[in-house]
């Protein structure tokens, strides 16, 4: 829906000039400020339903670095899909929700031990305003401090993790690694393993920590609709956090990531799984591990932006 009254018709750069946090207004995809889906940049969350927050952190990677540039790349790619309602969802999140882009978490990379707390504090500040949070990574470690903030507000969460890796290898308390954040989350009681699901996994881990694993072969064999039904049965009506690691997608469609693994999901399968989850109680969400230096023609960033928009659709559908 185009609402010309919500923007000065002589102005552009909707990231700054938009008057209404709702609605969709077409703007050239090749120009303008890089806010997510042309949302208004604002640190004032009064009246906002969802804040989009970048977390430009990649110091926890075990493979190729570069995901610190992910939030910027996803915002830029989102301009290509910001001109209309997301197809074929039954809900337009930007008509139902007031969504703002609150910019990026600030931290000093010279003090790496302080970064997890900085991420958690930034999330707490958003959640304290009764605003939901969509985070753009950054490597997958960021989900750990984000889960800390969300669990403080909602209690132990059902985690839906769409990923090539389980990220649940045993670690030491206090250690920072994007491959162990789920181990920390289970150990601290941030998530409920029995009602959590990991989808698209295609790497070995001998101890799933009680989490339900739906590996990549199951997705290809059973199809996205059956997988979505299985996830819904696992999580039930519990408050959920959904974390989408872009390496869940096959590197043929998403090469721009630090730890690619072949045999992954197609973009269509990923979209259909998300659409099949409509109605879950989605309280928090992130899309992580976009590393644009390894991307081709922005296809990874575009996939991440589209899937992030799908997460907003899921959150909007739950607010009927």
N, C-alpha and C positions, 0 to 999 in steps of 0.2 A: 504494500500500500504506500502510495506517495502522498505525503502531506506537505504541500508547499508552504503552509502557514508556520511550520515548525522550524524554518530556517530562513535567514535573510536571502532573498532570491538573487541579490547582487554579489553574494559572498560564496566562497568555496571553502575547502578545508573544514569539512563537517566535524572533524575531531575537535575543533575549537569553536565553530560558529553554531553548531546545533543547539537549538533552544529546548527541545523535548527529547528526553532519553528514550522515548519509544518511537516506533515507526521506521520505515525504510525510505531513503531518499537517494535516487541514483546520482552518482558522481563519477567522473572519469577514473577508471581503474589505474591509469598510468600517472596520476598526479595526486597531490594532496598529502597530508600528514599520515603517518603510518599507525593509526589506531586500529584496534581489532574491529572488523566489520563496520568501519566508519562511525563507531560509537564516540561519544564525547569524552575527551580526556578530563578527568576530575578527581581530585583527592577528597572532595566533599561528597560523601555517600548518602546524604540525607535524601530520602525518597528512592534510593536505588534498590533494586531487587537483586542484581548480580553485578559484581565487580570482576573485571578481567585484569589479572595481574601477571606481569612477566617476571620470571625468576632466571636471570641470565648467569647461571652457575654451571660450570663443567669441570670443577677441580676433583671430582670423585670418580672420573671415568677410569675404566680399566683398559680401554682400547683407544680409539681415535678421539682427540678432543675437538671442540668446535661447537658444542651445543649451547655455549653461552650466547651465540648469535641466533639461536632458535627463535626466541620471542620476536625479534625484529623481522625475521624472515616470515614467520607465520602471520604477523600483522600485515606485512606487505602483500602476501599472497591472498589474504582474506578480501582485499579490495576487489578481486575478480569475481567474488560471489556475493558482494554486499548490495547488489542492485535490486534484488527481489526476495520474496519469501523462499525459504529452503524447500526444495522439492525432494520427495513427495510427502513430507511430513504433514500431519493433520493440524499442526499448530505452528503459527509464526511466533517465535520467541520474542521478537522485537515489537510485536503488537501487544503481547501479554505481559512482558517484563520490561522494566526500566533497567537497561544495561549500560554501564559506563566502563571505560578503560581507565584504570587507576595507575597506569604506568608500571615501572619495574621496582622490585625490591632493591634497596641500596645496601651494599656491604663493602667493606674494604678487603680485597683479596689478599692483602698483606697480613691479615689476621685470620687464617683459615678456620681456626678452632671456634671463632665467634660467629661464623656464617650460619650454621644451623639454627642458632637462637634468633638471628636476625630474620631468617625466613619465617620461623614460627611466630615471632612477634608481629611481623607484617600481616600474616594470616589472621592472628588473633584480633588485630585492630579492625580488620574488615568484618570478621564474624561478630565482633562486639557491637557493630552498628546494625545487626540483624540483616546483613547483606550476605548472600551466598557468594561463593568464590570459584571462578574458573581460572586456573593457573596454567601458564605456558612456560615450559622449560626450554633450556636447562636439561641437565642429565637427571636420571631417575632417582638419584638420592633425594632430590627436593621433596619427593612424596612423603618421606619420613617426617620431617618437621611439619609439613602440611597436615599429615595425619595426627600429629600431636595436638595441633590447634583444633582440628575438627573433633577429635575424641574428647577433648576437654569440654566441648560444647554439647555434643550429641551422645557421648558415651561410646563404648566399643562399637566399631562400624563393621558392616559387611563390605569387604573389599572386592570389587570387580576389577581385576588387573588383566588387560589385554596386552600381550607381550610375547616376545620370543624366549625370554629368560625368566626364571622364577624369582630371581633376586632375593632368594631366601637361604643362601649359603651361610653357614655358621660364621660368626664374627666375634670380635671382642667389644665389650661395652665402650662406647665413646668413639669407636673408630668410624671414619667417614668413607663410604664406598657405595657406588650405585648398584652393586650386585648383592648387597646384604641388607638393604633397607627393610625388606619384608621380615627378615629374621628379627631385627630390632623391634619392628612394630608388633609382631606376635609376642615376643618376650615381654614387652611393656604393656600388653593388653590393649593396644590401640585398636586392633581388629579382632573379630571373632572368626577363627579359622574354619570352624564347622559350617559357617554361613558365608564363606568367602570363596571366590572362584578365580582361577587363573586360566586364561583362554589364549590359545595359539602357541603354547609352549613347545619348543623344539630343541631344547638343550637338556643335558642330564643334570639331575639333582637327586641324590638318594633319599633325602628326607623332605617330604613336602610340608612338614610341620602341621599336618592335619587339614591343610587347605585342599579343596576340590580342584583337581587339575583336568582341564579339557584341552588336550594337546592339539597341535596343528593337524595331525592326521584325523582326529575326530571331527574337526571343523570341515575338512575336505570330504570326509566320508558321510557325515550326517547332514551337513548343510547348515546355513546360518539360522534358519527358523527353529530347527530342533535344538541348536546350541542355545539360542536365546531362551527357549522354554526351560531348558535345564538350568540356566543361570537364575531365572526367575524363581524356580522351585527351590534352589539353594538359598537365595537371599531372602525370599518371602517379602514381608512388609517392613523389614528392618531398615533403619537408616543406612544408606550406602555411600561409599566413596568409589568413584570410577576413575581409574588411572589408565590412560592409553599411551603405551610406549610405541612410538612410530615404527620401531623395528619389528613389531608384530606383523607388519605388512612385508610381503616379499620384496627383496631388494630390486627386483625388476620393475616394481612400481613405486618404491620408496628407497632409492639408493643413498639419500642424504642423511645418514645416521652413523653413529660411531661403532656399533657392533652388529653389522648386518649378518643375517642367517638365512640361507635359502630355504625354500619350501614353505613360505609364509602365506598369510592371507592376501587375497585381492582386496582392492578398495571396495568393491561391491559387497564382498562377504562382510567386511568390517561395518559398512553402512547398514546392511541388513540385520546384523546382530544388534547394533544400537537401536534400530527401529523396532526390533522385536522386544526390546526392554521397556517400551513405553508403559508408564504407570508405576515403575519402581520409585522408591522414596530416595531420590538422589539429592544428597546434602552437600557433596563436594566433588570436584572433578579436576583433572589435569590432563594435558597432552605434553609429552616430554620426548627428549632425545632427537629432536630435529637438529642436524648439523649441516648447515647450508653449503659449506665448502665442498661437500661430497655430492651435492644435489645436481640434477640435470634439468634444466629448463623449469626450475621451481616446482617439479612435480611432487616432491616430498613435502615441501611447505604447503602446497595447495591441498594435498591430502590431509595434512594436519589441521589446516584452517577449516576445511569442510567437516572433519570429524569433531573438532572443537565446537563448531556451530551445531552439530548434531547433539552434543552434550547439553547445550543450551536448550535445544528442543525437548530433550528428556526432562530437564528440570522444569521447563514451562508446562509440559503435559501433566506433571504431578501437582500443579497449582490450580487445576480446574475447580 
